Structure formats: structure tokens, C-alpha cells
Amino acid sequence: MDKNVLRCYFLTMALILAPLAGYTDKAFREIAVRFGAEETVTEMVSAEGLARDSEKTRELLERFDGETNLTLQLFASKAEQIKRALSHFDTSSFKKIDINAGCPVAKVVKTGAGSALMNNASEAAEMIKTIKGETGLKVSIKFRLGWDENSINFLSFAETAANAGADELTLHARTRSQGYAGNARKEYFKELRRLFPKGNSSSPLLNASGDVFKAEDALSYFNEYEMDSVMFARGAIGNPFIFRETHALLSGNEYDAPSKEERINTALEHLDLAIKYYGESLACREMRKSIPQYIKGLKDSSRVKAELSRCSTKDEYLKAFFLMNS
């Protein structure tokens, strides 16, 4: 394929900030969008929590000013839970609704939600039909290869979801039993693409998730596996620059890694947004897990990261970063 045509083909794809519980709040999503994330997703939201009008759950629906391409990700074990949840908030402001059929965490799967839905494709299909019928929004579903090595059923699961009306399918190429260990098995994306040929009007969009830690990883999903979009998860924590770098590669340009100064300044911008939204005390506690990732791999980062993990005020964060230059 001609290089210029290839670049144009790539530029039609979307770069998505994946849902990450405890990380992808509106402060981080705002930073990610600044660096080129084209779509964002809420943290995983409990349909049952919404149905019960939980204030803490409803807070997860909040967006930053100007956030227009926000997807709501719901987790539930039954379509009935989702139907009750949808009557408790305004769905019209979301780009689409995503069903979580991929979370491997025990407290989620023991309820029949998350990856447990891989063993209950018919219920997942009912969820898709319910959302489309109640809201008219597009629906996506994020799933895994299967429950374990003895039940690799992602193709039949994907087909059931598509037949139920799913507009987008997102595969994380690990089993539930793997959790996040080992490597994502990207060869399975080719099987998914063969099932849903690119360019076929009846094919849902296919999104890739798993092991996107650098811009080149995202590029390979577009180039080698013909995915329609790529989700950036753990690789984006403390590294929103990955969106800018991926855009550069998709445009056929080289990119410069962020300088130490840019990393620190962006970390402080992230902190300032969290303080703006949640207050200094809560923000500074919650940011202990994210802020240290901004300086990962830099000289003297180990001793500074230890300090950052104990910060309780903005001034303490500033003093910790000062150590980078001392």
C-alpha cells in the first residue's frame, strides 16, 4: 500500500483512554485529552450502585468541562440491573455505553459481573439489547479471551454480542485466569478480524486492548492486526505523552520523548486538577499512586518516588520534586 494512503488509513483510527478503576477520573482524563486522547471512558461504574442512587457511584459519571467524547462503562451481572440503573441518570451526554465483561478482579467476578460474563454470553446479549432499547445509544462491550485456557470462547462471545446489536467489540487478549500477568496474545486479534472483515458494513468496530506501553505498540495494532481503535490503559498512567507520540507515528513523523521538566510540570498540572475537583487533602492522598509514575526511569527517580508516595499536601509534592534537581 502507498505510504501516504497508509498514513491516511491510520489517521481514521481512534486513540482511547481505557477505563481504569482508581485512575481514569476526570482529572486524568482531562490531561489525556490535552495530549491527544480522542475518546475517554469513565472508571468502571456499578449499575447496581446507580440503581440504588449511590452518591459515590454517581460521582464517577462527572466529566470535565468540554469533555464531549466520554463513554460510560457499566458492570453488572444481570440486564435487569442495567435497566434499573438507566432510569436514574441522564444518558444523553455520553458518546456510548460500554459493558465490562473483562474485569478479572475477584470481588467483581464473584457477583457474576466482569469476566464472569464470558461464561454467560446470553446475559451479556440481553444487556446490549436493554441499553440499545432504553437509550438509543451505541453500545460496546469489552471482554477477554475466555475464563481460562480451557475455555477460550472469545469468538463465539463476540459473535453473540454482535448479533445482539453491539456496535463495537473490545478484546483484551488475556484470559481471566491470567489477570494482567504474562503477555497479551495479539495473534488472536487476527482471528477476530477474520470473523468481522474490515470494510464489511455489518461488522462492528474492533478495538484492541493490552500491552500498549509505547507508541509503537499502538501502531502495530493498526498495522498488523487492522484494529479500528486502540485502548491505552496501564501504559498511559503517568505517561499521557503516549497519545502525542502515537499521533506523531500515525502521521509518519518521529517524536521526541518528554523532558524531565515536562514530566514534572505535567504531573503538577495533573495534581492541580485533582485538587480543583476533590480538594487538597483527598487529591494528594489519591495521587500518590499516579504521580510517581511520571518520573519512572529518570535519574534519581527511586528516592524521589519514595518521597512522593508519602505526600499529603501540594507543598510536600513540590519539595519531593525539588530533590530531582538537588
PLY file of the C-alpha trace (Angstrom):
ply
format ascii 1.0
element vertex 326
property float x
property float y
property float z
element edge 325
property int vertex1
property int vertex2
end_header
0.00 0.00 0.00
1.23 3.51 -0.82
2.80 5.15 2.25
0.59 8.24 2.03
-2.54 6.12 1.69
-1.40 4.06 4.68
-0.98 7.21 6.77
-4.46 8.38 5.81
-5.84 4.96 6.74
-4.19 5.19 10.15
-5.49 8.70 10.78
-9.08 7.45 10.63
-8.43 5.35 13.75
-9.17 6.40 17.34
-6.87 6.55 20.37
-8.89 5.81 23.51
-8.03 6.19 27.18
-9.22 2.92 28.68
-11.24 2.67 31.90
-9.02 2.06 34.91
-10.56 1.93 38.36
-8.87 4.42 40.65
-7.02 6.17 37.82
-9.15 7.45 34.96
-11.10 10.07 36.85
-11.96 13.39 35.21
-8.63 14.95 36.24
-6.56 12.32 34.44
-8.95 12.21 31.50
-8.51 15.96 31.07
-4.73 15.57 30.97
-5.00 12.68 28.49
-7.23 14.69 26.14
-4.73 17.55 26.20
-2.12 15.15 24.85
-4.31 13.63 22.15
-6.71 11.04 23.58
-9.67 11.19 21.20
-12.08 9.24 23.36
-12.25 8.70 27.11
-14.05 6.20 29.30
-15.26 6.55 32.87
-13.89 4.38 35.61
-15.86 1.15 35.90
-19.32 2.09 37.24
-21.63 -0.25 39.14
-25.07 -0.48 37.56
-26.44 -1.62 40.90
-24.86 1.40 42.60
-26.57 3.72 40.13
-29.87 1.90 40.56
-29.63 2.50 44.30
-28.74 6.18 43.85
-25.34 5.80 45.48
-23.79 9.27 45.63
-20.27 7.83 45.42
-21.20 5.90 42.29
-22.87 8.91 40.67
-19.69 10.94 41.18
-17.98 8.63 38.70
-20.29 10.00 35.98
-18.91 13.54 36.32
-16.96 14.97 33.41
-14.58 17.85 32.99
-15.71 20.95 31.12
-15.59 20.30 27.38
-15.36 16.50 27.64
-17.51 15.50 24.68
-16.35 12.00 23.72
-16.95 10.27 27.03
-18.10 6.65 27.20
-19.79 5.26 30.29
-18.58 1.82 31.30
-21.03 -0.23 33.36
-20.56 -3.52 35.15
-23.46 -5.73 36.13
-24.42 -9.37 36.38
-27.95 -9.00 35.04
-29.60 -6.93 32.32
-32.30 -6.05 34.85
-29.70 -4.18 36.94
-28.74 -2.10 33.94
-32.35 -1.32 33.10
-32.95 -0.01 36.61
-29.70 1.99 36.52
-30.56 3.73 33.25
-33.62 5.35 34.79
-31.52 7.13 37.42
-29.35 9.41 35.30
-29.25 11.29 32.00
-27.64 9.08 29.37
-27.81 11.61 26.54
-24.48 13.24 27.33
-22.48 10.05 26.80
-20.99 9.04 23.46
-21.85 5.40 24.10
-22.20 2.85 26.88
-19.67 0.08 27.34
-20.34 -3.20 29.14
-17.49 -4.58 31.20
-17.05 -8.29 30.53
-13.31 -8.22 31.14
-12.55 -7.23 34.74
-10.78 -10.19 36.40
-10.92 -8.90 39.99
-12.42 -11.45 42.40
-14.88 -9.10 44.11
-16.37 -8.25 40.70
-16.50 -11.71 39.13
-17.96 -13.36 42.23
-21.10 -11.30 41.63
-21.39 -12.62 38.07
-20.10 -9.39 36.52
-16.86 -8.56 34.70
-15.08 -11.59 33.25
-17.77 -13.86 34.67
-19.95 -12.77 31.76
-17.61 -14.73 29.48
-19.44 -17.74 30.88
-22.85 -16.15 30.33
-22.92 -14.71 26.81
-26.72 -14.80 26.66
-26.95 -12.40 29.63
-24.38 -10.11 28.02
-26.54 -10.10 24.89
-29.57 -9.09 26.96
-27.58 -6.21 28.42
-26.74 -4.96 24.94
-30.37 -5.17 23.83
-31.52 -3.43 27.00
-29.18 -0.48 26.60
-30.00 0.00 22.94
-33.69 -0.30 23.58
-33.73 2.06 26.56
-31.29 4.73 25.34
-30.75 4.52 21.59
-27.03 4.96 22.27
-24.31 2.92 20.64
-23.11 0.01 22.75
-19.65 -1.52 23.07
-18.51 -4.47 25.14
-15.03 -5.19 26.49
-14.14 -8.84 27.01
-11.27 -11.32 27.29
-10.14 -14.45 25.51
-12.13 -16.57 27.95
-12.28 -17.60 31.57
-9.15 -19.78 31.41
-7.07 -21.83 28.99
-9.77 -24.48 28.84
-12.48 -22.06 27.80
-11.14 -19.79 25.06
-14.50 -18.62 23.73
-13.92 -15.03 22.65
-15.03 -15.65 19.07
-18.41 -17.14 19.98
-18.84 -14.48 22.67
-18.06 -11.73 20.14
-20.49 -13.21 17.63
-23.27 -13.37 20.22
-22.60 -9.74 21.19
-22.60 -8.60 17.56
-25.85 -10.43 16.84
-27.39 -8.67 19.85
-26.51 -5.31 18.31
-23.10 -4.39 19.75
-21.60 -1.57 17.70
-18.06 -2.08 18.98
-16.11 -5.03 20.37
-13.01 -4.56 22.51
-10.77 -7.54 23.12
-8.19 -7.74 25.88
-6.11 -10.68 24.73
-5.64 -12.43 28.06
-7.85 -14.92 29.89
-9.47 -14.07 33.19
-7.15 -16.51 34.96
-4.13 -14.62 33.61
-5.25 -11.36 35.16
-2.64 -8.94 33.86
0.26 -11.38 34.01
2.26 -12.56 31.02
1.86 -11.06 27.58
-1.30 -10.21 25.68
-1.64 -12.80 22.91
-2.05 -10.49 19.97
-2.30 -13.25 17.38
-5.92 -13.71 18.44
-6.78 -10.28 17.04
-6.28 -11.71 13.56
-8.91 -14.35 14.29
-11.31 -11.67 15.48
-10.71 -9.62 12.33
-11.32 -12.68 10.13
-14.68 -13.15 11.85
-15.57 -9.49 11.24
-13.89 -8.38 7.99
-12.79 -4.77 7.79
-14.93 -2.77 5.40
-17.93 -5.04 5.80
-20.89 -2.80 6.64
-22.29 -5.38 9.04
-19.04 -5.71 11.03
-18.85 -3.95 14.39
-15.80 -1.79 15.05
-12.95 -3.73 16.63
-10.87 -2.21 19.41
-7.64 -3.56 20.84
-6.57 -3.60 24.48
-3.49 -5.00 26.17
0.24 -4.25 26.39
0.22 -0.77 24.87
3.25 0.66 26.66
4.75 2.69 23.84
3.57 4.36 20.66
4.95 1.54 18.53
2.69 -0.95 20.33
-0.37 1.03 19.29
0.89 1.33 15.73
1.25 -2.44 15.45
-2.39 -2.93 16.39
-3.42 -0.74 13.46
-0.83 -2.03 11.03
-0.51 -5.75 11.73
-3.94 -6.53 13.19
-6.17 -3.99 11.38
-7.88 -2.80 14.53
-10.20 0.21 14.34
-9.14 1.73 17.66
-6.62 1.14 20.41
-7.18 1.49 24.15
-4.36 2.80 26.31
-4.52 1.54 29.88
-1.56 0.91 32.21
0.82 2.35 29.62
-0.84 5.75 29.95
-0.54 6.05 33.74
1.96 8.84 34.35
2.53 8.84 30.60
-0.17 10.83 28.78
2.60 11.69 26.32
1.97 8.30 24.69
-1.04 9.80 22.89
1.04 12.60 21.38
3.75 10.13 20.40
1.26 7.77 18.75
-0.29 10.62 16.75
3.19 11.51 15.55
3.85 7.95 14.33
0.45 7.73 12.66
1.31 10.92 10.78
4.62 9.45 9.67
6.66 11.69 11.95
9.25 10.95 14.59
8.62 12.07 18.13
10.69 13.39 20.99
10.35 11.84 24.41
9.15 14.26 27.09
11.89 16.02 29.00
12.29 15.72 32.76
10.85 19.22 33.08
7.79 18.35 31.01
7.18 15.21 33.03
7.32 17.08 36.33
5.24 20.01 35.07
2.57 17.68 33.70
2.49 15.75 36.96
1.91 19.01 38.83
-0.81 20.04 36.36
-2.48 16.68 37.00
-2.22 17.28 40.74
-3.67 20.79 40.41
-6.67 19.43 38.52
-7.25 16.76 41.15
-7.09 19.42 43.89
-9.53 21.58 41.93
-12.03 18.72 41.67
-11.59 16.93 45.00
-9.85 19.27 47.43
-6.21 19.16 48.52
-6.43 16.52 51.22
-8.21 13.84 49.18
-6.40 14.69 45.94
-2.94 14.47 47.48
-3.70 11.09 49.02
-5.20 9.66 45.85
-2.42 10.98 43.62
0.27 9.05 45.49
-0.25 6.12 43.13
-0.21 8.16 39.89
2.29 10.99 40.40
5.38 8.76 40.92
4.74 7.17 37.50
5.52 10.47 35.77
9.19 10.20 36.70
9.61 6.46 36.19
13.02 5.68 34.70
14.55 9.09 35.32
17.81 9.55 37.19
17.31 9.65 40.97
13.66 8.70 40.49
13.77 5.89 43.07
14.44 8.12 46.07
12.03 10.77 44.83
9.25 8.24 44.20
9.61 7.08 47.81
9.03 10.67 48.95
6.11 11.19 46.57
4.35 8.13 47.92
4.11 9.82 51.33
2.96 13.30 50.29
-0.18 14.75 51.87
-0.04 18.37 50.62
0.90 20.12 47.41
3.89 21.70 49.14
5.19 18.25 50.02
4.91 17.20 46.37
6.84 20.32 45.33
9.58 19.59 47.87
9.82 15.99 46.68
10.21 17.07 43.05
12.87 19.58 44.13
15.01 16.57 45.03
15.20 15.74 41.30
17.36 18.81 40.80
19.33 18.69 44.05
0 1
1 2
2 3
3 4
4 5
5 6
6 7
7 8
8 9
9 10
10 11
11 12
12 13
13 14
14 15
15 16
16 17
17 18
18 19
19 20
20 21
21 22
22 23
23 24
24 25
25 26
26 27
27 28
28 29
29 30
30 31
31 32
32 33
33 34
34 35
35 36
36 37
37 38
38 39
39 40
40 41
41 42
42 43
43 44
44 45
45 46
46 47
47 48
48 49
49 50
50 51
51 52
52 53
53 54
54 55
55 56
56 57
57 58
58 59
59 60
60 61
61 62
62 63
63 64
64 65
65 66
66 67
67 68
68 69
69 70
70 71
71 72
72 73
73 74
74 75
75 76
76 77
77 78
78 79
79 80
80 81
81 82
82 83
83 84
84 85
85 86
86 87
87 88
88 89
89 90
90 91
91 92
92 93
93 94
94 95
95 96
96 97
97 98
98 99
99 100
100 101
101 102
102 103
103 104
104 105
105 106
106 107
107 108
108 109
109 110
110 111
111 112
112 113
113 114
114 115
115 116
116 117
117 118
118 119
119 120
120 121
121 122
122 123
123 124
124 125
125 126
126 127
127 128
128 129
129 130
130 131
131 132
132 133
133 134
134 135
135 136
136 137
137 138
138 139
139 140
140 141
141 142
142 143
143 144
144 145
145 146
146 147
147 148
148 149
149 150
150 151
151 152
152 153
153 154
154 155
155 156
156 157
157 158
158 159
159 160
160 161
161 162
162 163
163 164
164 165
165 166
166 167
167 168
168 169
169 170
170 171
171 172
172 173
173 174
174 175
175 176
176 177
177 178
178 179
179 180
180 181
181 182
182 183
183 184
184 185
185 186
186 187
187 188
188 189
189 190
190 191
191 192
192 193
193 194
194 195
195 196
196 197
197 198
198 199
199 200
200 201
201 202
202 203
203 204
204 205
205 206
206 207
207 208
208 209
209 210
210 211
211 212
212 213
213 214
214 215
215 216
216 217
217 218
218 219
219 220
220 221
221 222
222 223
223 224
224 225
225 226
226 227
227 228
228 229
229 230
230 231
231 232
232 233
233 234
234 235
235 236
236 237
237 238
238 239
239 240
240 241
241 242
242 243
243 244
244 245
245 246
246 247
247 248
248 249
249 250
250 251
251 252
252 253
253 254
254 255
255 256
256 257
257 258
258 259
259 260
260 261
261 262
262 263
263 264
264 265
265 266
266 267
267 268
268 269
269 270
270 271
271 272
272 273
273 274
274 275
275 276
276 277
277 278
278 279
279 280
280 281
281 282
282 283
283 284
284 285
285 286
286 287
287 288
288 289
289 290
290 291
291 292
292 293
293 294
294 295
295 296
296 297
297 298
298 299
299 300
300 301
301 302
302 303
303 304
304 305
305 306
306 307
307 308
308 309
309 310
310 311
311 312
312 313
313 314
314 315
315 316
316 317
317 318
318 319
319 320
320 321
321 322
322 323
323 324
324 325
